Amino acid sequence: MFMVKDIKPRQQCKNPKGYITTLYYIIIIIGILGILDTLVLIPFMPGIGMDLLLPALLGIVMILFAVAKLKIKGSIIKNKVFRIVVIAVVIIGMTFFFVIEGLIIRHAVMKVKPEENVDYIMVLGCGIFPDGSLTLTLKNRLDAALAYSEQDPDAIFVVTGGQGPKEPVPEAQAMKEYLLSKGVPTERILSEPESSSTNENMKFSRRLIIERYGDSGRKVAIATSDFHMFRS
């Protein structure tokens, strides 16, 4: 006699639906982070523009998409080709977002030792309020530049920033007035009031320095915010 053991049915492969559901919840979390990013920055900015609203708008779209997928069975987009294009755009967009945010965070947490014995301290503009007062971010940059200048008392301040919408004066002018109020003599302040981007901050300031003092390989320290390090 012999016994035949019961053969257990082979376990079925796990349904990937659970992983997809988790992915949608991750998308919702990313969307919430985008909205929070906008809400956190609003108090520090002089006005609300598309660059400030974009993370929140993308976050809302991502949340609505993920919630719809969790609630609706089947594909929301019926056309297969269009659906593939949308998925590809979402994947590329998320990849780009994570790479850029990773670089921004990396540069923000890096401990960068400031140069010593510099010739210029460049302060990048960051908006002023309609009444002409400085945003908190811009004030912090100027205060950091003032603190740094104590080790280089002969360094020239280069304040750079043009006049944006709803700004009564160019940012450079508001920054110069702030430095003057802190006791910095006017001959130590070089003002560049035409730039409208970080790239122009650098380019126009360099041109102004060369026109005023010549091109002799002088050293420049840049005062900006931690989240702005990568862009600078």
SEMI-672656 format. One record per residue: residue number from 0; residue in one letter; x, y, z of N, C-alpha, C in turn. Coordinates in steps of 0.02 Angstrom, whole numbers, always signed. Layout:
N
REC    k  r    n_px    n_py    n_pz   ca_px   ca_py   ca_pz    c_px    c_py    c_pz
REC  NUM  A       X       Y       Z       X       Y       Z       X       Y       Z
...
END
This chain:
232
REC    k  r    n_px    n_py    n_pz   ca_px   ca_py   ca_pz    c_px    c_py    c_pz
REC    0  M     +42     -60      +0      +0      +0      +0     +44     +62      +0
REC    1  F     +17    +112     -28     +53    +176     -26      +2    +232     -23
REC    2  M     +24    +288      +5     -21    +345     +15      -1    +401     -33
REC    3  V     -50    +433     -57     -38    +490    -101     -54    +554     -63
REC    4  K      -4    +596     -55     -16    +659     -19     -58    +706     -61
REC    5  D     -99    +743     -25    -138    +794     -60     -92    +847     -89
REC    6  I    -102    +861    -149     -62    +913    -182     -99    +979    -176
REC    7  K     -68   +1026    -141    -100   +1091    -132     -99   +1130    -197
REC    8  P    -153   +1162    -211    -154   +1202    -273    -101   +1256    -270
REC    9  R     -70   +1267    -326     -17   +1317    -330     -46   +1386    -314
REC   10  Q     -10   +1421    -271     -33   +1487    -252     -35   +1533    -313
REC   11  Q     -88   +1570    -316     -95   +1617    -371     -47   +1675    -362
REC   12  C     -25   +1701    -418     +19   +1759    -416     -18   +1818    -384
REC   13  K     +19   +1857    -348     -12   +1915    -317     -40   +1962    -369
REC   14  N     -97   +1989    -354    -128   +2036    -399     -91   +2103    -395
REC   15  P     -68   +2128    -452     -31   +2192    -451     -74   +2252    -434
REC   16  K    -139   +2240    -427    -185   +2296    -413    -167   +2331    -348
REC   17  G    -143   +2292    -299    -124   +2322    -235     -67   +2371    -242
REC   18  Y     -18   +2354    -284     +38   +2398    -296     +17   +2462    -332
REC   19  I     -30   +2454    -379     -55   +2512    -416     -92   +2559    -369
REC   20  T    -131   +2530    -323    -167   +2571    -274    -118   +2610    -231
REC   21  T     -64   +2577    -210     -13   +2611    -171     +18   +2669    -210
REC   22  L     +29   +2657    -275     +58   +2710    -317     +13   +2771    -319
REC   23  Y     -53   +2760    -323     -99   +2817    -324     -97   +2856    -259
REC   24  Y     -89   +2821    -203     -84   +2855    -139     -19   +2896    -135
REC   25  I     +34   +2869    -165     +97   +2907    -167     +89   +2970    -208
REC   26  I     +52   +2965    -264     +39   +3023    -306      +0   +3076    -267
REC   27  I     -48   +3053    -226     -87   +3100    -185     -42   +3136    -135
REC   28  I      +4   +3099    -105     +50   +3129     -56     +95   +3181     -90
REC   29  I    +119   +3165    -150    +161   +3212    -187    +121   +3275    -204
REC   30  G     +58   +3265    -223     +14   +3322    -238      +5   +3367    -178
REC   31  I      -5   +3336    -120     -13   +3375     -58     +51   +3415     -43
REC   32  L    +109   +3384     -55    +172   +3419     -44    +179   +3479     -90
REC   33  G    +155   +3472    -152    +157   +3528    -199    +114   +3586    -175
REC   34  I     +55   +3570    -149     +11   +3622    -122     +43   +3656     -61
REC   35  L     +72   +3616     -17    +104   +3643     +43    +163   +3687     +24
REC   36  D    +199   +3668     -29    +256   +3708     -52    +234   +3779     -69
REC   37  T    +178   +3785    -104    +152   +3851    -122    +128   +3889     -60
REC   38  L     +92   +3855     -16     +65   +3888     +44    +121   +3913     +89
REC   39  V    +175   +3875     +95    +230   +3896    +138    +267   +3957    +110
REC   40  L    +272   +3961     +43    +310   +4015     +12    +271   +4080      +6
REC   41  I    +205   +4077      +6    +164   +4137      -4    +182   +4194     +44
REC   42  P    +191   +4181    +109    +207   +4237    +155    +274   +4270    +140
REC   43  F    +319   +4235    +104    +385   +4263     +92    +391   +4298     +25
REC   44  M    +338   +4296     -15    +341   +4325     -82    +299   +4388     -86
REC   45  P    +321   +4437    -128    +284   +4500    -133    +219   +4495    -173
REC   46  G    +214   +4445    -214    +154   +4436    -255    +145   +4364    -273
REC   47  I     +87   +4349    -301     +71   +4280    -320     +73   +4274    -396
REC   48  G    +123   +4238    -421    +130   +4228    -493    +126   +4154    -510
REC   49  M    +131   +4140    -575    +125   +4071    -598    +182   +4027    -570
REC   50  D    +242   +4056    -562    +297   +4017    -535    +283   +3994    -464
REC   51  L    +245   +4034    -427    +227   +4016    -358    +169   +3968    -356
REC   52  L    +121   +3976    -402     +61   +3935    -402     +70   +3868    -436
REC   53  L    +121   +3861    -478    +129   +3800    -518    +132   +3736    -476
REC   54  P    +173   +3733    -421    +173   +3671    -381    +104   +3653    -354
REC   55  A     +65   +3703    -333      -2   +3690    -306     -48   +3666    -361
REC   56  L     -45   +3697    -420     -88   +3677    -475     -73   +3605    -497
REC   57  L      -8   +3590    -503     +11   +3521    -521     -11   +3472    -467
REC   58  G      -5   +3494    -404     -27   +3451    -349    -101   +3436    -351
REC   59  I    -141   +3487    -367    -214   +3477    -371    -231   +3428    -428
REC   60  V    -198   +3437    -485    -210   +3392    -542    -192   +3320    -524
REC   61  M    -135   +3311    -490    -113   +3244    -470    -161   +3212    -421
REC   62  I    -186   +3252    -374    -233   +3225    -324    -298   +3205    -358
REC   63  L    -325   +3249    -401    -387   +3233    -435    -381   +3171    -479
REC   64  F    -324   +3165    -513    -312   +3107    -556    -310   +3043    -514
REC   65  A    -271   +3044    -459    -264   +2984    -417    -330   +2965    -384
REC   66  V    -367   +3014    -359    -431   +3000    -327    -480   +2970    -378
REC   67  A    -480   +2998    -439    -524   +2972    -491    -507   +2899    -507
REC   68  K    -442   +2884    -511    -422   +2816    -526    -441   +2767    -470
REC   69  L    -440   +2792    -409    -458   +2749    -353    -534   +2737    -350
REC   70  K    -572   +2785    -375    -645   +2780    -371    -676   +2748    -433
REC   71  I    -645   +2759    -491    -675   +2737    -554    -640   +2673    -578
REC   72  K    -678   +2623    -593    -650   +2561    -620    -638   +2569    -695
REC   73  G    -583   +2542    -717    -567   +2547    -788    -528   +2610    -802
REC   74  S    -514   +2621    -865    -473   +2678    -885    -515   +2741    -891
REC   75  I    -488   +2795    -865    -521   +2860    -873    -515   +2884    -945
REC   76  I    -456   +2874    -973    -443   +2893   -1043    -452   +2831   -1086
REC   77  K    -501   +2831   -1130    -518   +2772   -1169    -470   +2760   -1227
REC   78  N    -446   +2814   -1258    -401   +2806   -1315    -333   +2780   -1290
REC   79  K    -312   +2723   -1316    -251   +2690   -1291    -189   +2731   -1303
REC   80  V    -183   +2759   -1364    -123   +2798   -1381    -118   +2860   -1337
REC   81  F    -174   +2895   -1330    -174   +2955   -1288    -159   +2938   -1215
REC   82  R    -185   +2880   -1193    -172   +2858   -1124     -98   +2845   -1113
REC   83  I     -66   +2814   -1161      +6   +2801   -1156     +46   +2866   -1154
REC   84  V     +25   +2914   -1196     +59   +2979   -1197     +52   +3014   -1129
REC   85  V      -8   +3013   -1101     -20   +3045   -1036     +22   +3013    -982
REC   86  I     +24   +2946    -980     +63   +2910    -930    +137   +2927    -937
REC   87  A    +161   +2929   -1000    +232   +2945   -1012    +248   +3016    -988
REC   88  V    +203   +3063   -1001    +214   +3132    -979    +216   +3136    -903
REC   89  V    +170   +3100    -870    +168   +3100    -797    +233   +3071    -768
REC   90  I    +256   +3015    -797    +318   +2983    -773    +378   +3029    -782
REC   91  I    +383   +3059    -842    +439   +3105    -856    +435   +3165    -809
REC   92  G    +375   +3192    -800    +367   +3250    -756    +386   +3234    -684
REC   93  M    +365   +3176    -659    +382   +3157    -590    +457   +3145    -583
REC   94  T    +487   +3114    -634    +559   +3102    -632    +597   +3169    -630
REC   95  F    +577   +3214    -674    +608   +3280    -676    +600   +3316    -610
REC   96  F    +540   +3312    -581    +526   +3345    -517    +572   +3319    -462
REC   97  F    +577   +3252    -457    +618   +3223    -404    +692   +3238    -413
REC   98  V    +716   +3238    -475    +787   +3253    -488    +803   +3325    -468
REC   99  I    +761   +3372    -491    +773   +3443    -476    +767   +3456    -401
REC  100  E    +714   +3429    -370    +705   +3439    -298    +763   +3408    -259
REC  101  G    +786   +3351    -283    +843   +3319    -249    +906   +3362    -252
REC  102  L    +918   +3392    -310    +976   +3436    -318    +969   +3499    -275
REC  103  I    +908   +3526    -272    +896   +3586    -231    +908   +3570    -158
REC  104  I    +881   +3514    -134    +890   +3495     -64    +963   +3480     -49
REC  105  R    +997   +3447     -96   +1068   +3430     -86   +1109   +3493     -77
REC  106  H   +1098   +3543    -121   +1137   +3605    -115   +1116   +3645     -54
REC  107  A   +1053   +3637     -33   +1029   +3675     +25   +1061   +3651     +89
REC  108  V   +1074   +3585     +94   +1101   +3557    +156   +1177   +3553    +156
REC  109  M   +1208   +3567     +98   +1281   +3565     +95   +1310   +3621    +138
REC  110  K   +1363   +3605    +173   +1398   +3654    +213   +1453   +3686    +170
REC  111  V   +1436   +3743    +142   +1483   +3778     +98   +1521   +3830    +138
REC  112  K   +1586   +3823    +140   +1626   +3871    +177   +1636   +3933    +133
REC  113  P   +1615   +3991    +158   +1622   +4052    +117   +1695   +4069    +102
REC  114  E   +1704   +4099     +44   +1771   +4123     +26   +1793   +4177     +75
REC  115  E   +1857   +4182     +84   +1885   +4235    +126   +1922   +4285     +82
REC  116  N   +1926   +4346    +107   +1961   +4400     +72   +1933   +4411      +2
REC  117  V   +1867   +4418      -2   +1836   +4430     -67   +1835   +4505     -82
REC  118  D   +1826   +4521    -145   +1824   +4591    -166   +1752   +4617    -169
REC  119  Y   +1705   +4571    -183   +1635   +4591    -190   +1589   +4542    -154
REC  120  I   +1535   +4568    -126   +1483   +4527     -96   +1419   +4541    -136
REC  121  M   +1400   +4494    -178   +1341   +4503    -220   +1279   +4477    -184
REC  122  V   +1228   +4519    -179   +1165   +4500    -147   +1111   +4495    -201
REC  123  L   +1082   +4436    -209   +1032   +4425    -261    +963   +4447    -236
REC  124  G    +927   +4484    -279    +861   +4508    -261    +811   +4452    -252
REC  125  C    +759   +4467    -213    +706   +4416    -201    +640   +4450    -187
REC  126  G    +624   +4503    -222    +559   +4534    -217    +552   +4582    -159
REC  127  I    +512   +4634    -170    +493   +4681    -118    +418   +4690    -120
REC  128  F    +389   +4712     -64    +317   +4720     -60    +295   +4785     -94
REC  129  P    +231   +4792    -110    +206   +4853    -143    +221   +4917    -105
REC  130  D    +230   +4913     -39    +247   +4973      -1    +322   +4988      +0
REC  131  G    +361   +4946     -35    +432   +4957     -39    +473   +4920     +13
REC  132  S    +440   +4888     +61    +477   +4852    +113    +503   +4786     +86
REC  133  L    +556   +4761    +118    +588   +4700     +95    +549   +4638    +116
REC  134  T    +550   +4587     +73    +524   +4522     +94    +572   +4493    +146
REC  135  L    +546   +4446    +186    +588   +4417    +239    +648   +4382    +209
REC  136  T    +638   +4348    +152    +694   +4313    +120    +748   +4362     +99
REC  137  L    +729   +4418     +69    +778   +4467     +47    +814   +4499    +106
REC  138  K    +777   +4514    +159    +808   +4543    +218    +859   +4495    +248
REC  139  N    +842   +4431    +249    +889   +4381    +276    +953   +4378    +234
REC  140  R    +946   +4385    +169   +1006   +4385    +126   +1050   +4445    +140
REC  141  L   +1019   +4503    +148   +1058   +4563    +162   +1091   +4560    +231
REC  142  D   +1055   +4533    +280   +1084   +4526    +347   +1143   +4478    +346
REC  143  A   +1137   +4424    +307   +1192   +4376    +301   +1253   +4409    +268
REC  144  A   +1240   +4451    +217   +1294   +4486    +183   +1328   +4536    +231
REC  145  L   +1289   +4570    +272   +1317   +4617    +320   +1360   +4580    +371
REC  146  A   +1336   +4523    +395   +1375   +4485    +444   +1440   +4460    +413
REC  147  Y   +1436   +4438    +350   +1496   +4413    +317   +1546   +4470    +304
REC  148  S   +1521   +4530    +291   +1565   +4586    +274   +1609   +4607    +333
REC  149  E   +1593   +4584    +392   +1634   +4602    +450   +1705   +4573    +444
REC  150  Q   +1712   +4517    +408   +1779   +4489    +399   +1815   +4518    +338
REC  151  D   +1777   +4553    +295   +1805   +4587    +237   +1778   +4658    +234
REC  152  P   +1801   +4701    +278   +1771   +4769    +284   +1781   +4813    +222
REC  153  D   +1825   +4793    +177   +1837   +4833    +117   +1799   +4806     +56
REC  154  A   +1764   +4751     +64   +1727   +4721      +8   +1670   +4767     -14
REC  155  I   +1658   +4767     -79   +1604   +4807    -109   +1540   +4765    -113
REC  156  F   +1484   +4794     -89   +1420   +4760     -96   +1394   +4772    -167
REC  157  V   +1372   +4717    -199   +1340   +4722    -264   +1268   +4699    -255
REC  158  V   +1221   +4746    -256   +1150   +4728    -248   +1119   +4725    -318
REC  159  T   +1087   +4670    -333   +1063   +4659    -401    +990   +4636    -402
REC  160  G    +950   +4670    -442    +879   +4652    -448    +840   +4709    -479
REC  161  G    +800   +4694    -530    +760   +4745    -564    +694   +4756    -530
REC  162  Q    +650   +4791    -565    +584   +4809    -538    +531   +4762    -567
REC  163  G    +500   +4723    -524    +448   +4677    -546    +379   +4707    -541
REC  164  P    +328   +4669    -561    +259   +4692    -556    +240   +4710    -484
REC  165  K    +207   +4765    -474    +183   +4789    -409    +240   +4809    -362
REC  166  E    +301   +4814    -389    +357   +4838    -348    +367   +4912    -363
REC  167  P    +367   +4955    -313    +371   +5028    -325    +438   +5051    -350
REC  168  V    +491   +5014    -333    +559   +5032    -354    +596   +4968    -371
REC  169  P    +652   +4973    -406    +693   +4912    -418    +716   +4882    -352
REC  170  E    +723   +4817    -351    +745   +4782    -291    +814   +4807    -270
REC  171  A    +857   +4821    -319    +924   +4845    -303    +922   +4910    -263
REC  172  Q    +876   +4954    -281    +870   +5018    -245    +847   +5007    -173
REC  173  A    +798   +4962    -164    +774   +4948     -96    +829   +4916     -55
REC  174  M    +869   +4873     -86    +924   +4841     -49    +978   +4893     -31
REC  175  K    +992   +4938     -77   +1042   +4990     -63   +1019   +5033      -4
REC  176  E    +956   +5052      -3    +930   +5093     +51    +935   +5056    +118
REC  177  Y    +923   +4990    +117    +929   +4951    +178   +1001   +4950    +204
REC  178  L   +1048   +4940    +158   +1119   +4939    +178   +1140   +5008    +204
REC  179  L   +1117   +5061    +172   +1133   +5128    +196   +1106   +5139    +267
REC  180  S   +1046   +5112    +280   +1016   +5120    +347   +1055   +5082    +400
REC  181  K   +1095   +5033    +378   +1136   +4993    +424   +1207   +5021    +431
REC  182  G   +1218   +5079    +400   +1283   +5112    +408   +1335   +5097    +355
REC  183  V   +1315   +5063    +302   +1363   +5049    +248   +1370   +5112    +206
REC  184  P   +1431   +5137    +196   +1440   +5198    +156   +1421   +5187     +83
REC  185  T   +1396   +5239     +51   +1371   +5232     -18   +1424   +5211     -67
REC  186  E   +1488   +5229     -53   +1542   +5210     -99   +1557   +5135     -97
REC  187  R   +1530   +5100     -48   +1541   +5028     -44   +1482   +4989     -74
REC  188  I   +1436   +5023    -106   +1377   +4990    -134   +1374   +5001    -209
REC  189  L   +1371   +4947    -246   +1364   +4949    -319   +1295   +4921    -335
REC  190  S   +1255   +4961    -370   +1185   +4943    -382   +1173   +4923    -454
REC  191  E   +1141   +4866    -464   +1124   +4841    -531   +1048   +4833    -533
REC  192  P   +1010   +4881    -562    +937   +4881    -557    +899   +4856    -619
REC  193  E    +932   +4820    -664    +900   +4803    -728    +882   +4729    -734
REC  194  S    +913   +4685    -696    +905   +4613    -706    +835   +4589    -685
REC  195  S    +814   +4535    -717    +748   +4507    -702    +751   +4431    -691
REC  196  S    +811   +4403    -687    +819   +4332    -675    +887   +4320    -643
REC  197  T    +898   +4260    -617    +962   +4244    -585   +1019   +4249    -636
REC  198  N   +1006   +4226    -697   +1056   +4229    -749   +1076   +4302    -763
REC  199  E   +1026   +4345    -767   +1040   +4416    -779   +1073   +4448    -719
REC  200  N   +1055   +4426    -658   +1090   +4450    -598   +1165   +4443    -607
REC  201  M   +1185   +4383    -627   +1257   +4368    -634   +1288   +4407    -692
REC  202  K   +1255   +4404    -749   +1283   +4434    -810   +1288   +4510    -805
REC  203  F   +1234   +4542    -783   +1234   +4615    -778   +1281   +4640    -724
REC  204  S   +1284   +4603    -668   +1329   +4624    -613   +1402   +4618    -634
REC  205  R   +1418   +4564    -670   +1487   +4555    -694   +1506   +4612    -741
REC  206  R   +1459   +4629    -786   +1473   +4683    -833   +1483   +4750    -796
REC  207  L   +1442   +4761    -744   +1447   +4823    -706   +1514   +4827    -668
REC  208  I   +1535   +4770    -640   +1598   +4768    -603   +1657   +4783    -650
REC  209  I   +1655   +4752    -709   +1709   +4763    -758   +1711   +4836    -781
REC  210  E   +1652   +4865    -793   +1649   +4935    -814   +1676   +4982    -761
REC  211  R   +1662   +4965    -698   +1681   +5010    -643   +1753   +4998    -619
REC  212  Y   +1773   +4934    -614   +1837   +4919    -583   +1885   +4881    -628
REC  213  G   +1863   +4861    -687   +1906   +4823    -732   +1904   +4749    -717
REC  214  D   +1928   +4709    -764   +1927   +4637    -757   +1996   +4613    -736
REC  215  S   +2003   +4599    -671   +2069   +4579    -646   +2064   +4517    -602
REC  216  G   +2017   +4472    -618   +2010   +4410    -581   +1991   +4419    -508
REC  217  R   +1947   +4465    -494   +1927   +4478    -425   +1880   +4424    -399
REC  218  K   +1881   +4414    -333   +1841   +4362    -301   +1774   +4390    -279
REC  219  V   +1721   +4350    -291   +1653   +4372    -275   +1619   +4319    -231
REC  220  A   +1589   +4341    -176   +1547   +4298    -134   +1474   +4314    -149
REC  221  I   +1432   +4263    -152   +1361   +4273    -169   +1318   +4259    -108
REC  222  A   +1276   +4307     -90   +1230   +4298     -34   +1161   +4281     -62
REC  223  T   +1138   +4220     -47   +1072   +4198     -70   +1043   +4152     -17
REC  224  S    +986   +4121     -33    +952   +4076     +13    +974   +4004      +2
REC  225  D    +964   +3961     +53    +985   +3892     +46    +948   +3857     -11
REC  226  F    +883   +3870     -19    +845   +3838     -72    +863   +3864    -142
REC  227  H    +901   +3919    -143    +919   +3952    -206    +990   +3935    -227
REC  228  M   +1025   +3895    -187   +1096   +3880    -200   +1106   +3845    -267
REC  229  F   +1065   +3795    -281   +1073   +3757    -343   +1062   +3801    -404
REC  230  R   +1011   +3843    -402    +996   +3888    -458   +1051   +3939    -467
REC  231  S   +1081   +3963    -412   +1134   +4013    -417   +1198   +3982    -445
END
